[in-house]
Amino acid sequence: MLDAFAPFKWEALFARWPEILSAFGTTVLISFFALILALALGVIFGVLSVSRFAPLRAITRVYVEVVQNVPLLLQAFVFYALLPLIGINMTTMYIGIFAIGIYHGGYISEVVRSGIGSIHRGQFEAAKSQGFSYWQSMFIIILPQAMRIILPPLAVQAANLVKNTSILAFFVGGEIMYFSNSFAGSTSYYGPVYLVAAVLYFIICFPLSRLALYLERRTRSHKHVTTGDATEHLATDPTEVTPGSHDITGHTAAESLAAGIQTMHETVDIAPAVVAPSPRHPLHVIVDPNDPDSIRRAYPITGRRAAEIADEIGRELQQQIEDECDGDEACMRRKTARRRRRLRLARHRRTRGGEVAMAELFTWINMRFLLQGLGMTLVISAIAIVCSIVLGTVISIMRTSNNRVLSAIATVYIEIFKNTPLLLWIMFTFFVAQLPPLGAAVLAFTLFTSASVAEIVRGGLASVPFGQYEAAKSQGFSIVQTYVLIILPQALRNMIPALLSQFVTTIKDTSFLWGAMAVQELMGRGMILMNSYNSTEQIFAIFGIMAVLYFIVCFTLSQIVRAYQRKLKRERTS
């Protein structure tokens, strides 16, 4: 493995330092504009989520649930394929900004909603008595006061947004992860480039994470800030329930959720390598310029290209009619009308053919194929979350121990994985450690997710009264016995909602395993199925089926989280 970091590989990497700096700048630029869009959407939908007008609350809830329960990768790919078909032509970078901004807008709207819910109800009544309108009350009176509560999780969201820019590596986005994959695919020098990418992401995300922690501590130091006084007012809406990782507030956001909203990654090919890549590298394809079939397989026709081709054909046909009629307007009208009738007839035939094509798609064989992929997704997620709980518990105990060395090791471990993208460690374990696909996937998920689980466990341990530790010590229990028999069982009931929310995140994160290492989970099987169909309707139907399957699983788990949190709340208040 040490050969992966040979000096000549570092020399080859740093010889391209202008491209490294360019990728770093592109990542910062994309993150900035995506954050602006996410903030705008988050504030608007956050304010609407506490509106007295039920349809507005329902629209907001639908937006939030779809965003939170469907992988970002799938959403980005739908935008990438859909926007050109409806006449909106954007570069890949702008499509990425659009997708990431919409995705994080849903999470920021929950942050804003929670901040509004922390303001005393009297502030609403006072603003109303002074003649302020709803929007004036929110933007002049309520939101400025709520900023103390909003800012810590907002900084966490900014860090998560930066990590989520790595999805553009599969859309030729030009950011850090795209450069890393391109360099690794063209040279097979994986180790140095992925370490440098980790450092660059860390440089951006670590200050944001520390800012979130600083703001959280500052918020707790202001004892006059009263939170939760508007909860009863918001609770009249049955959708206003605190879901594990969805209602991102306070210490939970700054600590437990610092790495909880991770990126989904695309499964399409990116730019071809300059030279033949490693056989283990599925992210790059080699095309032969003299072989049209290889180009078609590597770069399928997108919606934008299809529109351009249709426009060219239309102009050619119109010119042909003008040449045949030699300027005779009556002849041109007849031929144009005849061509339109033929087109209408052809569209009618295609519609009937489309119905047949959709019937061919919705067969039990295809559905079983996708359900098997969903099963693989759940198995990988379950194994990863179990391993993460074990490792995360050990890391959490190390961090809270009195041994400074163990505490420092645990802190460094958490900060490294909390401030770098998951895709980076998937690539690292697969290409640098040369592990089999499933082994690399489980290891990467375990290492990465355990950092978040460690923070969840630490919060659970902090919820256990200190007297329990003293009582166990007085009874002669060892440290291991104290944690296993006394502390962890009591902390577990408080950790269950956050752990289930992390399980939801892990399920969505598995969607990039096909693009990274060709593991046939749900997203991978959907992409394989797409290769068997050609029509736009069939392709988008497959997208829809995958989105529905992800949504059913993730939304169900989210509802379990909500139900369990309601139960805990009733037990505390009774």
C-alpha angles and dihedrals in degrees: 000000000000089000087068087071099046115154095246089058091055090049091053090050098048090046084073096050094132089061090047091054091045091053090048091051092047090053091052091047094049091046092051096052094040089052091051090053092045092051092050093049093041095054094045096047092038091058092044091051091069095042119127088227104095097205091057091051090048093051091049092049092051091050093049095045094049092048094047098043102043121068116257090230092059092047092050093049091051090052090047091054100033106046096064090050091059093047099263108129114192134160116253091255093056091047088054091050090049094049096043092045093052091046096052092039087071092054094044090051087060089049090052092046090053091048091052089049090057094062118097113258090234090070090062092049093046092052091049092050090054091057098254117154121234094263093043090052092051100046099035104033114015108034096049089056092044093055092090089062096037101049101068096054089038090061089050090052091051090055092047090049091055090053091048091060085080089083087076088071086082094048099049092257099158095227129128098284093046092053090047093052093044093049093045092047095050097044105021087229097134105156103062097041095050092048091050090048089052090052092049093050089046091053090058101037103039095065089049091051092049090047089054091051092047092050091047092052091046091051092052091048091061100079093181091068105101117202134192098024093123094048094102091052091052094042092070085081108074090214092060096092127132107250118196104255097002099072097058108191141147124327093355090061095047094045116020099032100043089111100018102106105059133176129268114215133218127249100211125105121262129210115320119260120256090232132017108295127220114287086239093060109090095169095081131058131200117223131191110222089210093053111074091187093059091050091049091050093048097042112028117197110274126208092261093052091047090054091050091050092049091050092051092049091049092053092048092051092048091050090049091054092049091051093049094049095042093218096316103143094197090053091047092051092050094049092044091050090048091050091049091052090052090049092051090050091048091050090051091051091047090051091054089044089049090056089053090046092052090049088053090052098050097063127134091244092058094043091049089049091055094042089054087054089051089052090053089050092053094045093051091045093048094049091046094049093048092050090045092053091053095046093038091053091053092048091048093051089048091052094051094044123109090237105102094203094054091044092051093049091051092047093051091047092052095045094049096052094036093058102043131067121263091229089064092060093044089057092043096052092044103042104025101034089036093219124162113268098257093042092049091047094051093044094049093047091047095050094044100041094044088068090061092040090052089059091047091050091047090055090048092050090050089056092062112091114251089234089073090064091049092047092051091048092050090054092055098253117157120233092261092047091047093055098038098043105027117017107034096049090055093044094047096074089057092046098050097086093050092044092052089049089052088051089056089052091050092051090055092044092060089070092088097053091093093055093044102042109355096253107165101231121141097291092044094051090048091054091048090051091051091060088065095057133058110186122096091231092056093047093051090044089058090049088051094049092051092047091050093050092049091045094050093052098041096041091050091053090046090054090051088053091051093048092049092048091051088053092051090048092052091049092052094048095044 
